[in-house]
Amino acid sequence: MSIIQDSDLGSLDRLLHSFTERPQALNLDTQLPALLHALQADHLDLLPLPGQGHTLQRWQTLARVAGCDLALAKLYEGHTDALAILSECSAAHLVGNGIWGVWAAEPPSARTRIVAREGNLVRLGGRKAWCSGALQIDRALLTAWDDQDQPQLVAIELSHPNKHIDVEQWQAVGMGITTSVDIAFNEAPGIAVGHPGQYLTRPGFWQGGAGIAACWYGAAQALADYLREHCRQPRQDPHADAHLGAVDAALLGARAALRECAAWIDHQPVADASVEVRRVRAQVEHAVEQVIHHVGRALGATPFCRNSHFARLSADLPVFLRQSHAEKDLAALGQQVAHVPAGAWQL
């Protein structure tokens, strides 16, 4: 089956448009899983795999979806990331029908363990936190820990009863629709994917991390479009013009960083991309924070209160942006670049 092509983007935009324009969703958005399945039915989830010459096209599609809705982008990115991981781990035969997620968060308060194993068939115990879309998707890849204390990817079916979904702790407003719950497993069955430790050591781990930054960028670009439309109106508003100038400069830097990183990955698809991806995530995060700041100051309260698309993006983006670990990520980047040879920053 062929990957998504430029000619498919018209179909993608048509499906996204009505979702973008829907009224504000205060509770679980029943349209979200329906749209995900519609995208899959039209094969609009078959993005180019990272590192195979079309990484920028992959990120452009992620940005396009994020500009529509970040809850949708969270689940769409997770699904497409799962497809890429399955391919990279020689497990594409597991894809089947349905929407996938990837659950790899490892907070100290929750750990999933492999309690029994027979070949590739495993049984899971313990807990997994931050299970985004658990009420909306069909399958998931999650990290579980084996006897050697290494993370093992495991594919699970969400329909199996040997687990308990805890929704009580999920109190989010921003990104609330994703319902990123905790799940407790009681000898729940799964299929081991790849070898222990492969999730973290494969090239796609860092390549996928840059795809998240493309989602941040897409949402910020959509917010910036509201400011640009405001500045096109026949009125004198020099302060808004100044805010738009600052937004344009911020987006230019982030866009250039994403394009450069995509080209680097395509030229060196199996290389360690940790420095390049940490750089681009830091660059895009800073740009997005600038966009949020300037757009809000320029436009005031009106779009936050009277435009459902703007309001959702504005509520969701600061939460989604916290997939960055802020100073922890910057410190890791600093430790790496401290050993870069002199002259590496020259123009």
N, C-alpha and C positions, 0 to 999 in steps of 0.2 A: 504494500500500500504506500502511495507516494506521500511525501511530507507536504505541509502547507506551502502554497505558492502565492506569489503576489496577486494572481487572479482570484484567489480565494478570499482576499481581504474585504471585498465588497460584501460577501456573505457574512463575514465576521462582523463588519460594521452594522449590517442590518439587524443581526441578532442582538448586538450590544445596545443599539439605539433605544429600543423600547424599555430595556432594563434600566438604562441611564435615566430615563424620563419618568420612571414610576414614582408615586408619592413616597414620602418618608416612611420607612419601615420601622415601627417601634418594637415589634416582637420578632420572632423567628421568621425570616423571609422565605416563604414557600416557593417563591419564584427562582431562588438561587439554585437548588439542585436541578430544577427543570431546565434552566438555561445551560448548566454544565452538561447535562445529558444531550441537549440539542447541539451544543458545540461538538461533542463527541460524535454524534450521529452524522454530522456533516464533515467529520475528519479534521476539524479545526483545532484539535488538540495535538496533531502530529507535527510538532515543531522540528526544525532542523536540530540535530544533536549538537551539543557544544563541541568545539574543537574540530569540526569537520568542514570548515570553510565558510559556514553561514551563521556563525555565532551572533553577529550583529542582527541578522534577520530574526533570530530567535528572541533576542532581547527587545527588538522593536515591537514584536507581537505582544510580549509580556507588558511592555509599557503601554501599548494600546488598550489592553484589557484593564490595566490599573487605572488609566484615565477615565474609564467607565465607572468602575466600582472597586474598592480595595478589598472588600470581603470576597467578591468574585475573584479578584486577582490572587488573593491568598490561597483559595482552593484550586484555582486553575494552575497557578505556579506549582503547587504541591503535586497536582496530578501529572503535569508535564515533567516535573523533576523526577517523579517516580518512574515514568516511562523511560527517561534517560538513564536512570540508575539501573533498571532492569536490563536495558540493553548493554550497559557497560559491564554488568556482572554476569553476562551470558545467560540471562533468565527472561528474555523477551517472551518466551512461550507462556509465561504466567499472566501476561497482560489481560487477555480475555475482555469481557464487557464490564462496564461499571466505571466509577470514578475512584481514583486512588488518592491517597495522601501519604506524606512522609512525616514521621514523628521521631525526631532524634534528639529532642531536648533532654538534658541529663542534670536536672537540679538535684541537690543532695537529699531532698526529702522524698524522692520517688525514683525507684530503679526497677526495671523489668528484668527478670532472670529466666534463663532456660532451666527448667526443673527436670526435664526428661528429653532424651534425644534418641532417635533411631534413624540413622542415615540423615536425610534432609528434613525428616519430619520431627518437629519439636513440640514441647508443651511449655507454656509460659506461666509464670507466677509473678507476684509483685505488682507494682504500679507503674504506669506511664503518665507523665504530666504533659500539659500543653498539646493535647490531641485535637488539633484544629479540624473542624468539620466532622467530628465523630458522629453527629446526628444527621449528616447530610451525604456522606460519601459511602462507598461500598466496600473498599479494600484499603489496606494501609501497609506501608513498609515502616517498620519500627526497629530501633536498636534495642537489643536485649543482651544480657551479659552471660557468658559461658563460664565453665569451671576455671578457665585460664585467665579470667577477668579481662576479656577482650570483647568489644562490642560486635555482635553478630546481627546482620540484617535479617529480619524475619517478615515474611508476608502473611497477613492475616485477613480473614473475612470478618467484616463487622457484624454479619448476621448471626454468628455463632453465639450461643447463650452463655458460655463459660467466662463471663466477664461482667463487671458492674461499672456503669458509667455514672460518675458523680458530677452532677451539674450545679450543686449547691454553691460551690466556690466561685463560679463564673459570674461576676457582677459587672462586666465591662459595659461601657457605653460605646466608646470608640472600638471598632472591630467586634462589636458585640454579636453580630450575626454569625460569626465564624464558630462560636460556641467551643472554645478551646478548653475542653474539659479534662479531668483526670479519669483514667480507666484502671480498675483493679482486675487482675487476671487470676483465674482459678483453674490451672491446668488447661488453659485455652490452647487449641491446636494452631500450629503455624508451619510454614515452610521456610527453612533456612535458605537465604539468597547470598551467593558468593561465599567467600571464606572469612573467618573471624578477622576483624580489623580492616577489612577491605573498604568499608564505608568511608573511613577517614583517610585512607592512603590512596585511593583512586584519584586520578586527575580531576574528575568531575565534581569532587567535593568543593574545591575552591571555585571552579567554573560556575557551579550553581549558586554560590554565594554572591557572585557578581550579577546573576539574574535577578536576585532580590533588589539590588541597587537599581536595576532597570525599572522595576515596579515603583520604587520610590520616585524615580525620575518621571515616570508616566503620570503619576498622580499630581506631582508638582506642576508639570506642564499644563495639565487640565485646569488647575487653579489659576495659573498664570494667564491662560486664555481669557478668563473672566476679566482680569485687569486690562488686558490688551483691548478687549471689546469695549470696556468702559472708556479707555483713552481714545478710541476712535470716534466717540460721540462729539458733536459740534459744541463743545463747551470749553471754557478756560479752566484748567485744573493742573497747574504746573507741579503741584506736589504729587499728584497721581502719575504725571509723566516721569518725575524723578524716580518714583517707586518702580515704574515699569522699566526704566533704564537699569536699575539695580537688579531687577529680576532677570532681564535679558542677559546681563553679564554673568550672573550666577549660573543660569541654565547653559550658557555657552561653554563655560568651564566644565560643567558636569557632562554635557553631551560629548565634548572632545575627549574627556577621560574615558567614558564608556566605549567610544569608538576605538580609541587607542588600545584599550584593554582587550576588546573583542579581536582586533587584528593580531595582537600579541598571542592570544590563545590559539587562533587559527594557524599561526606560523609555528607554534610550539605546543601542540595539543597534548602531549604527555608530560610536559615540564611542570615543575612545582610553581603554581601561579599565586602562591600565598601573598607575596609582596605586592604584586600587581593588583590583586583583588582587594587587599586591605587598603591600598592607596585609593582605588576607585570608589570603594564604599565610603571612605572618609571624605573624599571630594564631593560625592553626590549627597551624602548626609548634610554636609555644611551648606551646599547649594539649596537643598530642600528647606532647611531651616530658614534661610534667607528669603525664599519664596513665601513661606508661610507668614513670616514677619511682615514683609512689604505688602503682600496682597491684602492681609487683614487691615493694616493701617490705611491703605489707600481706599478700600471699599466700605469700611465701616460695618455696622451690624446687619444691614439689609440682606445681603445674600446668605448670611449665616441663618437667618430667620425665615426667608421667603423663597429660597431656591433649594429644593431637596437634594439635588446632585452636589451643589457646592457645600451644603451643610454636612452631607455624609462624608465627602472627601476631607473636609476640615476636621471632622471628629475622628475619622479613622487614621489619617496620615500620621499624626504624632504618635499614635500607638504602634502602628506598623513600623515606623521608623526606629522604634526601640528594639527591633531585631538586631540593630547595631548594639554593641556593648560599650559604646561611648569611650571613655578614657582607657578602659581595659584593652579595647582594640587598638587605640592609638599607641598605647605603651608597647603592645606586641609589634606594631609596625616600627616604632622607634628602635626597638631592640634589633630588628632585622636590618634597617637601613644604616644603623651605626657602623656596620661592617661592609657597607658598599664602598667601592674604591673612590678615592678623591676624584672630583671632576664629573661624577655621574649626573650632577644636576645642571651641567652647562647646557646652554641652548644649542 
